[in-house]
């Protein structure tokens, strides 16, 4: 027992030392005083999780003590509480135990920041809802009114679609709905970012269908004239020509959320030649305006495009927050924050910043990105599960979305669970067991995003009930031991 106490004491000392060093490296990024302790907690959490704690956990569990499995928001208080208990069990001099107020301070701070981003909590559902606006929201005031009546916390306007006139009308309808219902809706606007998409398609009758083993030519915009179209080729444009300049043979290239998977075989002056290595048995049709992912390729392009900078002129003065697509580094965040400061020099730090995590590089840099963002303005994380799944692999997505949730909680920064939540129901009006389970898992986040579709309002009602029930069952990683209703 005394040996276990000594090991915990050494662990606390090591984590404090390493955490202080990491926090010092971050100090220049932080101007919000209330984030300094959150950054310190995140630094300690990273230090703790760089160790394999599984043997230690089992020893603590056998003594009926905390296994350290739920320390995200309170690293030091949790470790100090265990140390104090072990000291008492070992007959060593008593050590100060953290007060309950300090033990749960991180949870309360995360809750405060969640309300800062999304507004007051729903009366019975603490998980916020974020709803993507369809084009019809610009012409149909009833859409926003229905969202407000249902207590939706925030709406998302995607700058990749529509234009400033549509966005202005969406916002006007939102404010009218607020006046009628007394319910405030936060407006988050998504910058499109340097999305890589398919352009024009070339094949038989201009409707190319590719099958396993087919060869596919990928060319820059208007690049079909530079290749000799052979019978074995289908061809498609890539809207980001810079990407084709840095790919290498052996790199993977996915199209349409991974529906078509290819392997680059040759790099040519006109583009690249790729072979289809994964696709449905019947093949898949190449279509324009579908996403392209290059998970093995380091594409060094600015996260803010010329169009994003133009859109910021509107966004900075009309939105409550900015969602940052394709953010991958601290430098990306600095560029955006400078652009916001140019447009709102006196109060840009009141705008919230949502970090959309959709690439392996963003995942690797996530702690530093969070500190740069949340150290200067209200910030949140969006798990962009569509692109992220293709980029890191579908098999790894489940563990990665958990790890992002943990990092967000350790930094006391809200996390948005996004992409394909109740998607089948939203589009078809019928649900599946798998997507209901996925939606239930989303309750561990601070906010859940729903995309547009004909059955969106019904999906909101269903999700509202589901999240309310899950709130009594699970809080983050902690089961809530309410009285069982069935037995």
Buried (B, 14 or more C-beta within 10 A) or exposed (E): EEEBBBBBBEBBEEBBEBBBEBBEEBEEBBEBEEBBBBBBBBBBBBBBBEEEBEEBBEBBEEEEBBBBEBBBBBBBBBBBBBBBBBBBBBEBEEBEBBEEEBBBBBBEBBBEBBBBBBBEBBEEBBBBBBBBBBEEBBEBBEBBBBBBEBBBBBBBBBBBBBEBEBBEBBBBBBEBBBEEBEBBBBBBBBBBBBBBBBBBBBBEEEEBBBBEEBBBBBBBEEBBEEBEEEEEBBBBBBBBBEBBEBBEEEBBBBBBBBBBBBBBEEBEEBBBBBBBBBBEEEBBBBBEEBBBBBBBBEBEBBBBBEBBBEBBEBBBEBBBBBBBBBBBBBBBBBBBBEBBBEBEEEEBBEBBBBBBBBBBBBBEBBBBBBBBBBBBBBBBBBBBBBBBBBBBBEEBBEEBBBEBBBBBBBBBBBBBBBBBBBBBBBBEEEBEEEBBEBBBBBBBBBBBBBBBBEBBBBBBEBBBEBBBBBBEEBBBBEEEEEEEEEE
